């Protein structure tokens, strides 16, 4: 029997396939690396960058605190919701655009024409975030004094808050672009580059803090300027890296488009991210305003408990956010086995982290709390708050993984349902909890909310399975058709 004729064009010689097949490249981690190795590559740098960011926040507060002026620390606290909103704007374009880019990269393995669409998506995401940030920053500067009052600053804190917010608003386009580009770079699987940029940004921020706060007496305005300039560095780093190393993404304005095929899926996923960020802000504001009625002890205990729970929460978020490009790539490629394997291993990893962290901190919670505070009254309330935070973390970890799965597979409505559930449920639950159970009701309100959101997510996931399977089947059919055409050729 004569051997079958070889294809005229070897598929492995095409740029798309050879890039995916090259061991050790970022694309290889998305396309064919063992799942555990891919998760380590994508998730560990993400978690490390988030932990470094949290450490920086503590250091930054220390620099401001060294000035021995409580109104300066208050200014940073009042501005936190606004900063969260800016990050949410960047997330609309970054998370939505990044999820679509990863799906298109997967689809390009069997349909090379899909690679051409990625340039339009990346350009729309970047310039959309810049223009939106410029508009919001300009409006904020025009309405600076009403905005500062809305943030809750009292008469004593208004000057410092106005200084911090005013400088930050001038950098809103940069902040939104930095967050957006972070997601776009991650979409190609370049998690280490994201980690390098974010850690370098934190180091630069500390250097600028020393210069603008300790050397030059610019106070909170100096802190805001340090944050803005360090993010200019982030934008420059990502732009240069993409220009030199990315075969598919382009930030050139000439690729900008408002075509529905780009705008609709980006906003579909991104709006859910904005809603989630918005509701987190509302949650923090409502929680703080209710807790203040129970005195400084409750507020101090809540603050310490949140900081202790942050470390395992960041590890979980590193997994749930880091795995998104892998899920999206497998879905776009139509690789059902890889998608299920990535989801299963991610769920096991999240479960292991929350189980070990929650068990350890619940058993040794009092000893851990004593490292931060010695006041017995704060300690007694704090251990209870920490327990509630850890139980909420368990539910939130799995809910976050489900949201990432919905975003990766383009199930915009499902992601929005879960984002809406988090905000819509929490406010009545915490108000009723405060009314019926006092401080205990406030402490456990977030836990109850997260458990309900997880249940909603599971139900929504079950309801979405048929649509997700159809999308996988279409990707598999296209891949099979492409392989048949290559064999015939």
N, C-alpha and C positions, 0 to 999 in steps of 0.2 A: 504494500500500500504506500502510495506516495504521500509525503508529508503535506499538511494543509498549507496553502500559500500564506505567506506572512503579509500583514497589512502594509500598504504602500507607505503609510506614515506611522511610525511607532508612537503610540500614545504617551509613552514615558518621555519622549523627546519634546513634548509641548511644554511651554513655560508653566502652565497651570499645574500639570501633573508632576513635572520634575520638581517644582517648588514644594509641592505637598509631600513628595516622596523623600526629599532630602532630610535624612535623620538629623535632628538637633535644631532645625529651623523652627521659628515660631509657628509657621503654617503646619509643619509636621505634627506639632503637639495637638493642634485642632483636628487634623485629618486622620492620623493613623497611630499615634503614640499609644502605648498601653494606658488605660484610663487612670490608674493610680499615678503614673508618672506625669500624665497631662494635668491632673488635678494639683499635684505638687507644684508644677511649673506655673499654673495659672493662679492658684489660691494662696500659696504661702507668701509671695511678694505682696499680694493685696492686703493680707492681714498684717504683715510687717509694716507696710506704709501707714495703715490706719492706726496702729499702736504708736508709731513714731509721731503721727499727727496729734494723738491724745497727749503724749508726753510734752510735745511742744506747747499745747494749750496750757498745761500746768506751768511750764517755764515762763510763758508769756505773762500769765497772771502774776507770777513772782516778780517779774520786772516792773509791772505796773504797781504791784503792792509795795515795792521798795520805795515808792514815792510817798508812802504813808498818807494817802488821800483816798478815803472811801468812795468819794464820788467818781474817781477815775475807774475803780473796779466796777462800780455800778454802771458806768457808761458802757463798758464792754458787755456786761450782762444784758442791758437793755437792747443793745444792737444785735445780739445773737439771733433773734427770730428773723431779722432782716437779712442777715448773712445766710441763714438757712433758706430763705426764699430765693436769694440769688443763686444758690447752688441748685435749687429746684428748677430754675429757669435753664441753667446749663444742662440739667438732667433731661429736660424735655427733648432737647436736640441731641445730646450726647448718648443717653441710654437708648432713645428711640432710633437714632441713626446707627449706633453701634450694633444693636440687635439685628437691624436690617442688613448691615454690611457683613456680619458673620454668616447670615443666611445666604446672602448672595455669593460669598466666598465658597460656601459648601456647594451651592448650585452650580458654580462655575466649573466644578470638576467634570460634570457631564454636559454642561452648556457654556462654552467659553464666552459667548456673547454677554452672559450675565456680569462678567468682570468689568465691562464697560460702564455698567450702571453705577458701580461703586464710586467712581469719581464724582458723579452728580450728587450722590447721597452725602459723601463727606464734605463737599463744598457747601451744599445746602445747610448741613448741620452746623458747620463752623460759622459761616456768615449769618445764618439765622440767629445763632446765639449772640453774636457780636452786635447785630442791629437791635435785637430785642433788649439786650443789656444796655445799649446806649440810650434807647428810648426810656426805659425804666429808670436808669440813673439820672437822666435829664429831668424827668418828672419829679423824682425824689429831691433833687437839688432845688427845684422851683418851689416845692412844698416842704422844705426842710423842717421848719418850725412846727407845723401841724403834725408832721411825721414823727418828730421826736416826742411830742406830747402823746401821740397814739401809742408809741412804744412803752409809755408808762413812766418816763423820766419826770421826777418832781423838780421843783424850782432850783434846788441846790445842784442837781445833776444835769440840768439842761445845758449849760455851757460845755461841759466835757462830752456829753452825749452828742451834741451838735457837731463838735469838732471831729469826733471819731466817725460818726455817720456821714458827715460831709465829705471827708477824704475817701471813705469807703465807696460812696456813691460815684465818685469820679472814676473809680476803678471797676465799676460793675461790668462793663464790656470785657475787661481783661479776666475778671474772676469767672464769668460765665464761659468764656472761651477756654480757659484753663480746664475747667471741669468737663466741658464738652470734649476737648481733645484727649483728655485722659481716657474717656470711654471709647473714643475712636481708635486709639492706639491699642487698647485692650482687645478691641474687636478683631484685630489681626493675631491675637495670641501673644503680644509682646508685653507680658505682665512684668518682666524684670525691668524693662525700660520705664514703665509707670512707677515702679518702686523707686528706681534711681532718681527720677524727676521729683517725686514727692518728698523723699528724704533730703535731697539736695535743697529743695525749697524750704523745708523746715530749718535746715542748718543756716541757709541764707537769711531766713526770717529772724533767727536768733542774733546773727551778726548785725542786721539792720536795727533790731531792737536795742542792742548795746549802743549803737551809734546814735540813733534818734531819740532814745529815752534817757540813757545814762550819760552820754557825752553831750548831746545837744538837748536842751530842756524842752522837748516838743510834746511830752506827755502822751496822751491817748491818740492825738493826731499823728505822732511819730509811730505809734503801734499800727495804726491803719495804713500809713505810708509804707511801713515795712512789709505788711501783708500784701499790699498792692504790687510793690516792686518785686517781691519774691515770686509772685504769680506771673509777672511779665517774663521772668526767667523760665518758668514752666512752659508758657506758651512758645517762647523762642526755642526751647529744647525740643518740644514735641514737633514743631513745624520743621526744624532742621532734620530731625530723625526721620520723619515721614518722607521728606523730600529725597533723602539719601537712600533709604532702605525699603520703602514701600513701593511695590510694583503696581498697586491698584488704587490706593487712596490719593486724592489730590485736593489741595486747599485753594487752588487757583480760582478766582472769582468767575472766570469764563465758563466754568462747569456748573455754576449756580443755576438752579432751576426751581420752578414752582409747579412742576408737573405733578398731577395727582398721584401717579405711581410712586413718587418719592415722598411727597408731603403727607399723604394719608397714613401710610404705615409708620412714619417717623412720629407724627403727632399721636397716632393711635396708641402707641406704647408709651411715648413721652409724657402724655397728659396724666397717665396713671402715676408716673414718677413725681410729677408736680403736685398732684393731689396728696400723695403720700408725704411729701416734704411739708406741704401746707398744714396737713393735719397733725404732723409731729410738732410743728410750731404752736398750733392751737392747744395741743395736749400739754405742752410744757407751760404755756401761759396760764391755762385753767388750773393745772395742778399746783403751780406756785402760788396763785392767788387764793386757792382754797386752803393750802397748807399753812400760809402765813397767819391765819386766824388761830392756829394752835401753838404759836410762839416760835422763838428761835431754835428751840431744841428739836422740834419736828423738822424744820428746814435744814438744820445742820445734819441731822441723821439721814435725811433724804439725799443731801448732797454727797455725803460720804458713801452711802450705799450705791448710788448711781456710779460713782467712780470705781468702786470695787468690782461691780458687775460689768464694767466696760470691757475689761480684758477678755473674758470668755465671749462676750457679745461681739467684739471685733474679730475674734477667731471664727465665729460662726458666719459673720458677714463676709469675711474673706472667702469662705467656701461658697456661700449663696450668690455673691456678686461675681466671684472669680470663675465660677462654672458656666455663667451665662453664655460667653462666646462659644464654648464647647458644645453646649446644647443647641445653640442657634446654627452652628456649622453643621452638626449632624442632621438637624432637621432639614436645612436647606439642601443637603446632599441626598436626603431620602434614606439615610442609614439608620434604620429602626433599631438594630441591635446595639449600635454605638450610643444612640440616644438613651435607650433604656439602661444600658450599663452605666453611663455617666450619671443619670438620675439616681440609680440605685446606690452607687458608691458614694455619691454626694450625700444622700439621705443617711447612709450608715455613718459617714464622717461627722455630719451634723449631730446625729444621735449620740455618737461617742463623746464629742466635745461637751455637749450640754449635760450628759449623764455624769461624766467625771467632774466637770466644773461645779454643777449644782450639788452633787453629793458631798464633794470636798468642802465647799463654802458653807453649806448648811450645817455640816457636822462641826467645822472649825470656824464658823462665822464669828463667834464672840472673840476668839483669839485674833482673827484677822482684823476685826473692827478696832481692837485695842491698839493696833499699830498706828491708826489714824487719830483716835480720840480716846481720852482717858475718862471723860465725864460719864458716870454710871447712868444718868438719866438719858443721855444721848445714846449710849450703848444699848440700853434696853429696847428703845424704839427702833434703833438702827438694825438690830439683828432681825426683827420682824419685817422691816422694809426690805432688807437684803433677801430674805426668803421669798417674799412676794416678787421681787425683781427677777430672781433666778427661775422661778416657776414660769413667769411671763416670758423669760428668755427661751425656755424650751419650746413653748408654743410659737413664739415669734420666729425662731430658727427654722422650723418646718414651714411656717407660713411664708417666710421670705424665700425659701427654696421653690415653693409652688409659684410665687409671683415671678421669680426669675424664669421658671419653666414657661409660664404664659407669655412673658416678654420675648423669650427666645423663639417661641413657635408662632409669634405674631398674633396671639389671642388677646387683642387689645381690650375688648369688652370685659373679659374675665379678669385681667389685671386691674382694670378700673373698678370693677365690683369689689375686689378685695381692698383696694386703696380707700374706696368710699366707706367700706364697712369699718375700717380702723377708726376713722374720724367720726362717722355718724353714730357709732355705738358708744364710743368712749365718753362723750360729753354727758348724755343722760345717765350712763352708769355711774360716773364719778359724782354727779350732782345728787342722784338718789342715794348713792353709798354714803355721801357726807350727811345727807338728811337723816337716813335711817341708822347708820352705824358710826357716825362721827369720823374720827381719824382713821379707824380701821377700814371704813368704807373707802376712804381716799387711797389708802395704802394698797388695797386689793383690787381697786377698780381696773387698773391697767392689766392685771393678771386675768381677770374675768373677760375683759375685752379681747385680749390676744387669743384666749382659748376659743371664744366664739368665732373670731376671724379665721382661725385654723379650720374650724368645722365648716365655715362658709367656703373656704378654699378647697377643701376636700370634695365638697358637694359640687362646686363649680368645675373642678377638675374632672370628676366623673361625668358631668354633663357635657364637657368639651372633648371627651375622648374620641368620639366619632369624627369630629371635624379635624382633630390632630392626626388621626389615622389616615384620613383622606389626603391631607397635605403630605404625609410621608409616602403614601402610595403613589401620588403624582410625581414626587421626587425620584422614587425608585423606578417608575416607568420611564421617566426621561433618561435616567442613567442606563437602564437596560437598552433602550432604543439607541442611545449614543454608542454603547458597546457593540451592538449588532451592526451599526453602520460602519464602525471601524473594522470589524471582522470581515465584512463584505468587501470593503475597499482593499 
